[in-house]
Amino acid sequence: MTKVFSASGDRIMIIAGTRPELIKVAPVACQLGRYDEVRVTIVSTAQQADLLPAFLGLLDTEVDYHLGVMSAGQSLNALLSKTIAALDLVIAEVQPNLIVVQGDTTSALAGALAGRMRAIPVAHIEAGLRTGDPANPFPEETNRRLISHVASLHCAPTRRNRAELVREGIAPQDIIVTGNPVVSSLQNAIQKSQSSPDLDVLLENLKGLKPVVLTTHRRESFGTTLDRNLRTLRAFIMERPDTALVVPVHPNPMVKETVQRILSDSERVSLIEPLDYPSFVRLLQAAWLIVSDSGGVQEEVASLGKPLLVLRSVTERPEAIDAGVAKLAGEGPGQLEELLGDCDALNKWIASIKPIANPFGDAQSSARIAQAFVDFLTGQVQQTRAVQ
């Protein structure tokens, strides 16, 4: 490992390991690049090594450290311990003044714990999201609760998230409502939208049809729930000859095997490789209906003006439900079938969805977060000088 910056200035280490993390930290890293006194180090744990290469173009700088923490069949505990150990070596070398983690992944929890054990302040982007159910989503709900009680600075996307943190005993002065930087990334992706030959062919083939876009990868959906959801969607497409299903298939073997087994020989179903972010946004823009268990997609649909059926029984992002752009499809037998089966209600709801002001933030969210980091570090310096 090689040091990538001088020792002068405040050193901020940003940790990301998954595609959603990179999408959300990228605009924050770009904003931090505007501060001459800040030196940013970006560490990729490569928790989603197969998905990250297509997303690295979101950064105006290179990832400084790549950690190989993934191995086939390892447990969550093994992944957590391996990631903490790998991050500890980087932290000892870089000696950051602030460690930044995003969301609720194992990488985020590992970064928060590794920083805390080195007595380095931790800032948490996307703080305060809660379902109230430790098993749903798992392990994300547990991860983000633990991070909240390790972090020194909490960047809450919404006032609702801030209230959740206060209820859990987090000091109000340590919480800043910033919005979610995904809104900045989404707008940037729309502006950067460019031709992709494979996607262009796919969209051309979908002309005259109503595309239904499916993304699914959540651990709690594995097994019978995933099997049932895929069979329900296949039946819906078969019964509606004016529709087509497009599935960017997640590389997780549990997802990939089930999707291939149930959908590979289905009529008007396209199974495609994961897309880079601008191309994925283009696909969402072309959708008639989106079906997903993704948290990020819940945040994106408001800006895109697209209807979303959320493949969950509860969500930590109720703002999308409240705004009317998303509906919970549940995880129990018959719930998704019921929503898709009421054609009149479904068509009426889909026709009513239009782009709205995103309840999760605006284009300035990443700038607010970057400024919060700088203000926090300035305050830390002032406190140190006062003690001296």
WOBELHU-V438313 format. One record per residue. N is the residue number from 1. RES is the residue in three letters. SS is DSSP state (H for helix, E for strand, - for the rest). Layout:
n=N res=RES ss=SS
n=N res=RES ss=SS
//
This chain:
n=1 res=MET ss=-
n=2 res=THR ss=-
n=3 res=LYS ss=-
n=4 res=VAL ss=-
n=5 res=PHE ss=-
n=6 res=SER ss=-
n=7 res=ALA ss=-
n=8 res=SER ss=-
n=9 res=GLY ss=-
n=10 res=ASP ss=E
n=11 res=ARG ss=E
n=12 res=ILE ss=E
n=13 res=MET ss=E
n=14 res=ILE ss=E
n=15 res=ILE ss=E
n=16 res=ALA ss=E
n=17 res=GLY ss=-
n=18 res=THR ss=-
n=19 res=ARG ss=H
n=20 res=PRO ss=H
n=21 res=GLU ss=H
n=22 res=LEU ss=H
n=23 res=ILE ss=H
n=24 res=LYS ss=H
n=25 res=VAL ss=H
n=26 res=ALA ss=H
n=27 res=PRO ss=H
n=28 res=VAL ss=H
n=29 res=ALA ss=H
n=30 res=CYS ss=H
n=31 res=GLN ss=H
n=32 res=LEU ss=H
n=33 res=GLY ss=-
n=34 res=ARG ss=-
n=35 res=TYR ss=-
n=36 res=ASP ss=-
n=37 res=GLU ss=-
n=38 res=VAL ss=E
n=39 res=ARG ss=E
n=40 res=VAL ss=E
n=41 res=THR ss=E
n=42 res=ILE ss=E
n=43 res=VAL ss=E
n=44 res=SER ss=E
n=45 res=THR ss=-
n=46 res=ALA ss=-
n=47 res=GLN ss=-
n=48 res=GLN ss=-
n=49 res=ALA ss=H
n=50 res=ASP ss=H
n=51 res=LEU ss=H
n=52 res=LEU ss=H
n=53 res=PRO ss=H
n=54 res=ALA ss=H
n=55 res=PHE ss=H
n=56 res=LEU ss=H
n=57 res=GLY ss=H
n=58 res=LEU ss=H
n=59 res=LEU ss=-
n=60 res=ASP ss=-
n=61 res=THR ss=-
n=62 res=GLU ss=-
n=63 res=VAL ss=-
n=64 res=ASP ss=-
n=65 res=TYR ss=E
n=66 res=HIS ss=E
n=67 res=LEU ss=-
n=68 res=GLY ss=-
n=69 res=VAL ss=-
n=70 res=MET ss=-
n=71 res=SER ss=-
n=72 res=ALA ss=-
n=73 res=GLY ss=-
n=74 res=GLN ss=-
n=75 res=SER ss=-
n=76 res=LEU ss=H
n=77 res=ASN ss=H
n=78 res=ALA ss=H
n=79 res=LEU ss=H
n=80 res=LEU ss=H
n=81 res=SER ss=H
n=82 res=LYS ss=H
n=83 res=THR ss=H
n=84 res=ILE ss=H
n=85 res=ALA ss=H
n=86 res=ALA ss=H
n=87 res=LEU ss=H
n=88 res=ASP ss=H
n=89 res=LEU ss=H
n=90 res=VAL ss=H
n=91 res=ILE ss=H
n=92 res=ALA ss=H
n=93 res=GLU ss=H
n=94 res=VAL ss=H
n=95 res=GLN ss=-
n=96 res=PRO ss=-
n=97 res=ASN ss=-
n=98 res=LEU ss=E
n=99 res=ILE ss=E
n=100 res=VAL ss=E
n=101 res=VAL ss=E
n=102 res=GLN ss=E
n=103 res=GLY ss=-
n=104 res=ASP ss=-
n=105 res=THR ss=-
n=106 res=THR ss=H
n=107 res=SER ss=H
n=108 res=ALA ss=H
n=109 res=LEU ss=H
n=110 res=ALA ss=H
n=111 res=GLY ss=H
n=112 res=ALA ss=H
n=113 res=LEU ss=H
n=114 res=ALA ss=H
n=115 res=GLY ss=H
n=116 res=ARG ss=H
n=117 res=MET ss=H
n=118 res=ARG ss=-
n=119 res=ALA ss=-
n=120 res=ILE ss=-
n=121 res=PRO ss=-
n=122 res=VAL ss=E
n=123 res=ALA ss=E
n=124 res=HIS ss=E
n=125 res=ILE ss=E
n=126 res=GLU ss=E
n=127 res=ALA ss=E
n=128 res=GLY ss=-
n=129 res=LEU ss=-
n=130 res=ARG ss=-
n=131 res=THR ss=-
n=132 res=GLY ss=-
n=133 res=ASP ss=-
n=134 res=PRO ss=-
n=135 res=ALA ss=-
n=136 res=ASN ss=-
n=137 res=PRO ss=-
n=138 res=PHE ss=-
n=139 res=PRO ss=-
n=140 res=GLU ss=H
n=141 res=GLU ss=H
n=142 res=THR ss=H
n=143 res=ASN ss=H
n=144 res=ARG ss=H
n=145 res=ARG ss=H
n=146 res=LEU ss=H
n=147 res=ILE ss=H
n=148 res=SER ss=H
n=149 res=HIS ss=-
n=150 res=VAL ss=-
n=151 res=ALA ss=-
n=152 res=SER ss=-
n=153 res=LEU ss=E
n=154 res=HIS ss=E
n=155 res=CYS ss=E
n=156 res=ALA ss=E
n=157 res=PRO ss=-
n=158 res=THR ss=-
n=159 res=ARG ss=H
n=160 res=ARG ss=H
n=161 res=ASN ss=H
n=162 res=ARG ss=H
n=163 res=ALA ss=H
n=164 res=GLU ss=H
n=165 res=LEU ss=H
n=166 res=VAL ss=H
n=167 res=ARG ss=H
n=168 res=GLU ss=-
n=169 res=GLY ss=-
n=170 res=ILE ss=-
n=171 res=ALA ss=-
n=172 res=PRO ss=H
n=173 res=GLN ss=H
n=174 res=ASP ss=H
n=175 res=ILE ss=E
n=176 res=ILE ss=E
n=177 res=VAL ss=E
n=178 res=THR ss=-
n=179 res=GLY ss=-
n=180 res=ASN ss=-
n=181 res=PRO ss=-
n=182 res=VAL ss=H
n=183 res=VAL ss=H
n=184 res=SER ss=H
n=185 res=SER ss=H
n=186 res=LEU ss=H
n=187 res=GLN ss=H
n=188 res=ASN ss=H
n=189 res=ALA ss=H
n=190 res=ILE ss=H
n=191 res=GLN ss=H
n=192 res=LYS ss=H
n=193 res=SER ss=-
n=194 res=GLN ss=-
n=195 res=SER ss=-
n=196 res=SER ss=-
n=197 res=PRO ss=H
n=198 res=ASP ss=H
n=199 res=LEU ss=H
n=200 res=ASP ss=H
n=201 res=VAL ss=H
n=202 res=LEU ss=H
n=203 res=LEU ss=H
n=204 res=GLU ss=H
n=205 res=ASN ss=H
n=206 res=LEU ss=-
n=207 res=LYS ss=-
n=208 res=GLY ss=-
n=209 res=LEU ss=-
n=210 res=LYS ss=E
n=211 res=PRO ss=E
n=212 res=VAL ss=E
n=213 res=VAL ss=E
n=214 res=LEU ss=E
n=215 res=THR ss=E
n=216 res=THR ss=-
n=217 res=HIS ss=-
n=218 res=ARG ss=-
n=219 res=ARG ss=H
n=220 res=GLU ss=H
n=221 res=SER ss=H
n=222 res=PHE ss=-
n=223 res=GLY ss=-
n=224 res=THR ss=H
n=225 res=THR ss=H
n=226 res=LEU ss=H
n=227 res=ASP ss=H
n=228 res=ARG ss=H
n=229 res=ASN ss=H
n=230 res=LEU ss=H
n=231 res=ARG ss=H
n=232 res=THR ss=H
n=233 res=LEU ss=H
n=234 res=ARG ss=H
n=235 res=ALA ss=H
n=236 res=PHE ss=H
n=237 res=ILE ss=H
n=238 res=MET ss=H
n=239 res=GLU ss=H
n=240 res=ARG ss=-
n=241 res=PRO ss=-
n=242 res=ASP ss=-
n=243 res=THR ss=E
n=244 res=ALA ss=E
n=245 res=LEU ss=E
n=246 res=VAL ss=E
n=247 res=VAL ss=E
n=248 res=PRO ss=E
n=249 res=VAL ss=-
n=250 res=HIS ss=-
n=251 res=PRO ss=-
n=252 res=ASN ss=-
n=253 res=PRO ss=H
n=254 res=MET ss=H
n=255 res=VAL ss=H
n=256 res=LYS ss=H
n=257 res=GLU ss=H
n=258 res=THR ss=H
n=259 res=VAL ss=H
n=260 res=GLN ss=H
n=261 res=ARG ss=H
n=262 res=ILE ss=H
n=263 res=LEU ss=H
n=264 res=SER ss=-
n=265 res=ASP ss=-
n=266 res=SER ss=-
n=267 res=GLU ss=-
n=268 res=ARG ss=-
n=269 res=VAL ss=E
n=270 res=SER ss=E
n=271 res=LEU ss=E
n=272 res=ILE ss=E
n=273 res=GLU ss=-
n=274 res=PRO ss=-
n=275 res=LEU ss=-
n=276 res=ASP ss=-
n=277 res=TYR ss=H
n=278 res=PRO ss=H
n=279 res=SER ss=H
n=280 res=PHE ss=H
n=281 res=VAL ss=H
n=282 res=ARG ss=H
n=283 res=LEU ss=H
n=284 res=LEU ss=H
n=285 res=GLN ss=H
n=286 res=ALA ss=H
n=287 res=ALA ss=-
n=288 res=TRP ss=-
n=289 res=LEU ss=E
n=290 res=ILE ss=E
n=291 res=VAL ss=E
n=292 res=SER ss=E
n=293 res=ASP ss=-
n=294 res=SER ss=-
n=295 res=GLY ss=H
n=296 res=GLY ss=H
n=297 res=VAL ss=H
n=298 res=GLN ss=H
n=299 res=GLU ss=H
n=300 res=GLU ss=H
n=301 res=VAL ss=H
n=302 res=ALA ss=H
n=303 res=SER ss=H
n=304 res=LEU ss=H
n=305 res=GLY ss=-
n=306 res=LYS ss=-
n=307 res=PRO ss=-
n=308 res=LEU ss=E
n=309 res=LEU ss=E
n=310 res=VAL ss=E
n=311 res=LEU ss=-
n=312 res=ARG ss=-
n=313 res=SER ss=-
n=314 res=VAL ss=-
n=315 res=THR ss=-
n=316 res=GLU ss=-
n=317 res=ARG ss=-
n=318 res=PRO ss=H
n=319 res=GLU ss=H
n=320 res=ALA ss=H
n=321 res=ILE ss=H
n=322 res=ASP ss=H
n=323 res=ALA ss=-
n=324 res=GLY ss=-
n=325 res=VAL ss=-
n=326 res=ALA ss=E
n=327 res=LYS ss=E
n=328 res=LEU ss=E
n=329 res=ALA ss=-
n=330 res=GLY ss=-
n=331 res=GLU ss=-
n=332 res=GLY ss=-
n=333 res=PRO ss=-
n=334 res=GLY ss=-
n=335 res=GLN ss=H
n=336 res=LEU ss=H
n=337 res=GLU ss=H
n=338 res=GLU ss=H
n=339 res=LEU ss=H
n=340 res=LEU ss=H
n=341 res=GLY ss=H
n=342 res=ASP ss=-
n=343 res=CYS ss=H
n=344 res=ASP ss=H
n=345 res=ALA ss=H
n=346 res=LEU ss=H
n=347 res=ASN ss=H
n=348 res=LYS ss=H
n=349 res=TRP ss=H
n=350 res=ILE ss=H
n=351 res=ALA ss=H
n=352 res=SER ss=H
n=353 res=ILE ss=-
n=354 res=LYS ss=-
n=355 res=PRO ss=-
n=356 res=ILE ss=-
n=357 res=ALA ss=-
n=358 res=ASN ss=-
n=359 res=PRO ss=-
n=360 res=PHE ss=-
n=361 res=GLY ss=-
n=362 res=ASP ss=-
n=363 res=ALA ss=-
n=364 res=GLN ss=-
n=365 res=SER ss=H
n=366 res=SER ss=H
n=367 res=ALA ss=H
n=368 res=ARG ss=H
n=369 res=ILE ss=H
n=370 res=ALA ss=H
n=371 res=GLN ss=H
n=372 res=ALA ss=H
n=373 res=PHE ss=H
n=374 res=VAL ss=H
n=375 res=ASP ss=H
n=376 res=PHE ss=H
n=377 res=LEU ss=H
n=378 res=THR ss=H
n=379 res=GLY ss=H
n=380 res=GLN ss=H
n=381 res=VAL ss=H
n=382 res=GLN ss=H
n=383 res=GLN ss=H
n=384 res=THR ss=H
n=385 res=ARG ss=H
n=386 res=ALA ss=H
n=387 res=VAL ss=H
n=388 res=GLN ss=-
//
